[in-house]
Amino acid sequence: MTGRTLFRFRGPMMTHKETDEYREILETEARRVLAEEFHQHVPKEVPIHYFLSYKTEGRLAALRDALERLERGTFGSCTLCRCRIAEKFLRQNPTTRLCLYCALGREWGSEKDLDVLWKMINSYTGPDTGS
């Protein structure tokens, strides 16, 4: 893994447009889960947080937490390293609290494992810029 550089983004987390897009993604998923798992239909004009406030575990709790982070302005920022989470990874895992590097890096130890990890990170963040 010598000579490789992982570009980790700092700076502004999201534009207003991106925030609105993710809010729509998260609220749509919450409505789907409420309908499928709890047989609760939530009209689009009713704020979803009324239905999520009493859910304390599982997918709905993760969605509620993500919506709260969106409102606080910390959505899309890794809770460990504070870097911006890669767009591809966040789109596939909108409730994630960790960047791919932090989520996977702590569980990998050997050089062989790190090479596999590097390939996974690049599949989300772009091509390998190292040697």
C-alpha positions as CSV (number, residue, x, y, z in Angstrom):
1,M,0.0,0.0,0.0
2,T,3.1,2.2,0.0
3,G,2.9,5.2,-2.3
4,R,-0.9,5.4,-2.4
5,T,-2.8,8.4,-1.4
6,L,-6.4,8.4,-0.3
7,F,-8.0,11.8,-1.0
8,R,-10.4,12.6,1.8
9,F,-12.6,15.5,1.3
10,R,-12.9,18.4,3.7
11,G,-14.8,21.7,3.3
12,P,-18.4,22.4,2.7
13,M,-20.5,19.3,3.1
14,M,-23.5,19.8,0.8
15,T,-25.3,22.3,-1.3
16,H,-28.9,23.1,-0.7
17,K,-29.8,21.1,-3.8
18,E,-27.9,18.1,-2.5
19,T,-29.6,18.4,0.9
20,D,-33.0,18.5,-0.7
21,E,-32.2,15.4,-2.8
22,Y,-31.1,13.4,0.2
23,R,-34.0,14.6,2.3
24,E,-36.3,13.2,-0.5
25,I,-34.4,9.9,-0.6
26,L,-34.5,9.5,3.2
27,E,-38.2,10.4,3.5
28,T,-39.2,8.2,0.6
29,E,-37.4,5.3,2.2
30,A,-39.0,6.0,5.6
31,R,-42.4,6.1,4.0
32,R,-41.7,2.8,2.3
33,V,-40.5,1.1,5.5
34,L,-43.5,2.4,7.5
35,A,-45.9,1.1,4.8
36,E,-44.2,-2.4,4.5
37,E,-43.3,-3.1,8.0
38,F,-45.9,-1.2,10.1
39,H,-48.8,-0.9,7.6
40,Q,-48.8,2.9,8.1
41,H,-49.5,5.0,5.1
42,V,-48.0,8.5,5.4
43,P,-49.3,11.1,3.0
44,K,-46.5,13.1,1.4
45,E,-47.9,16.4,2.8
46,V,-47.5,15.1,6.4
47,P,-44.1,15.7,7.9
48,I,-42.4,12.3,8.3
49,H,-40.7,13.1,11.6
50,Y,-44.0,12.7,13.4
51,F,-44.0,9.0,12.5
52,L,-40.4,8.5,13.2
53,S,-40.1,10.1,16.6
54,Y,-41.2,6.9,18.5
55,K,-39.1,4.4,16.5
56,T,-36.0,3.5,18.5
57,E,-34.5,0.7,16.6
58,G,-33.8,-0.8,13.2
59,R,-34.0,0.9,9.8
60,L,-36.5,3.6,10.9
61,A,-34.2,4.7,13.7
62,A,-31.3,4.9,11.3
63,L,-33.4,7.0,8.9
64,R,-34.5,9.3,11.7
65,D,-30.9,9.8,12.7
66,A,-29.9,10.6,9.1
67,L,-32.7,13.1,8.8
68,E,-31.6,14.7,12.1
69,R,-28.0,14.9,10.8
70,L,-29.3,16.5,7.6
71,E,-31.1,19.2,9.6
72,R,-28.0,19.8,11.8
73,G,-25.8,20.1,8.7
74,T,-23.6,17.1,9.5
75,F,-25.1,14.6,7.1
76,G,-22.5,13.3,4.6
77,S,-19.7,13.9,7.1
78,C,-17.9,10.9,8.7
79,T,-18.6,10.9,12.5
80,L,-15.0,9.7,13.1
81,C,-12.7,11.7,10.8
82,R,-15.2,14.5,9.8
83,C,-14.3,14.0,6.1
84,R,-17.0,14.1,3.5
85,I,-18.4,10.7,2.6
86,A,-17.9,9.7,-1.0
87,E,-21.0,10.5,-3.1
88,K,-21.3,6.9,-4.6
89,F,-21.1,5.4,-1.1
90,L,-23.6,7.8,0.4
91,R,-26.1,7.3,-2.4
92,Q,-25.9,3.5,-1.8
93,N,-26.0,3.8,2.0
94,P,-27.8,7.1,2.8
95,T,-28.0,6.3,6.5
96,T,-24.2,5.7,6.9
97,R,-22.4,7.7,9.6
98,L,-18.9,6.6,8.4
99,C,-16.8,7.2,5.3
100,L,-15.8,4.0,3.6
101,Y,-12.2,4.4,4.8
102,C,-13.3,4.5,8.5
103,A,-16.0,1.9,8.1
104,L,-13.7,-0.7,6.6
105,G,-10.2,0.4,7.5
106,R,-10.5,-0.4,11.2
107,E,-11.3,-4.1,10.5
108,W,-8.4,-4.8,8.1
109,G,-4.9,-5.5,9.2
110,S,-2.6,-7.4,6.8
111,E,-1.1,-5.9,3.6
112,K,-3.2,-8.3,1.5
113,D,-6.3,-7.1,3.3
114,L,-5.3,-3.5,2.7
115,D,-5.0,-4.1,-1.0
116,V,-8.5,-5.5,-1.1
117,L,-9.7,-2.5,1.0
118,W,-7.9,-0.1,-1.4
119,K,-9.8,-1.6,-4.4
120,M,-13.1,-1.3,-2.6
121,I,-12.4,2.3,-1.7
122,N,-11.5,3.2,-5.3
123,S,-14.7,1.6,-6.5
124,Y,-16.5,4.3,-4.6
125,T,-14.1,7.2,-4.9
126,G,-12.4,6.9,-8.2
127,P,-9.2,5.5,-9.8
128,D,-6.1,4.6,-7.9
129,T,-3.8,7.6,-7.9
130,G,-0.8,5.8,-6.3
131,S,1.8,3.6,-7.8
